[in-house]
């Protein structure tokens, strides 16, 4: 059995872009130049990061950026081509069996059985994970109640909605009280109501001290749920930070939205003359977004334009940077790329 010391020095590779992992006594996941090739295709590119006990750590990136491949290596479903990693101090190459006793995995496709009832699925998983016989039924019923599925406990899993299936799959991963829960794009394909319900469940687990490793391509989801976020593009970590600090990094220019009482879409050139040094975008016939420049001068110029044009100002709003702004600034990619749903494997 091989264990890493939290004080063990990190080995960095030439492909590393993000900062070295933060190694502390609370680190439950650590990677060192973790790399995966499929033939000549580099799927995961020398990843260095750590996950702290009790945090929700997000892997945010477009589909195909290496999120699922990283999880598969960390939970023992795929071997790294290069580099190494530890889970709860156990080397994933030499001591994965020990690590698996303390992790729960929710794959992107459910691993439960359609013909079994919700309760029997949980009892079956409890046996697989080695939960003591006298604790299985109580644990299964507890999870069914927590996830709002107790009234459907005797119904076959195959009759559940997609949202209920995702919820029960997470419950099954928690049946043995794992120290780390891996969630691979848990809300992909769900309707708005089901996704919101599942996010609430994940947030509740986090508030109870559960360590969660979450992959997602939803910017809003990462912003809401994660303590820290690693942004991946083409298998490489571009940036790791808290959602707040990532958004703060996009504060380089002012952004102000102004709604007028009349149509100004054809008069943007006149508005630009009043507030030079800015970029103006028409959001609607009567609404613009103004980027850059001094906010005081923007307000002054907009009021003067409205006065000269004989129209009024209905609403003025200073826009705070979003995670979309940060993603675009950090990666140079449009946030629209994140909206593409997962297809294939």
Secondary structure, DSSP 8 states (H G I E B T S, - for coil): --B--TT------TT--S------TTEEEEEEEEEEEETTEEEEEEEEEEEETT-EEEEE--TTSSHHHHHHHHTTSS--SEEEEEETTEETTT-HHHHHTTEEEE-SS--S-TTSBHHHHHHHHHHHTT--HHHHHHHHHHHHHHTT-GGGTTSBGGGS-HHHHHHHHHHHHTTT--SEEEEESTTTT--HHHHHHHHHHHHHHHHTT-EEEEEES-HHHHHHH-SEEEEEETTEEEEEE-HHHHHHTTTTS-EEEEEESS--GGGHHHHHHHTTT-EEEEEETTEEEEESS-HHHHHHHHHHHHHHHT--EEEEEE----HHHHHHHHH---GGGGGS-----
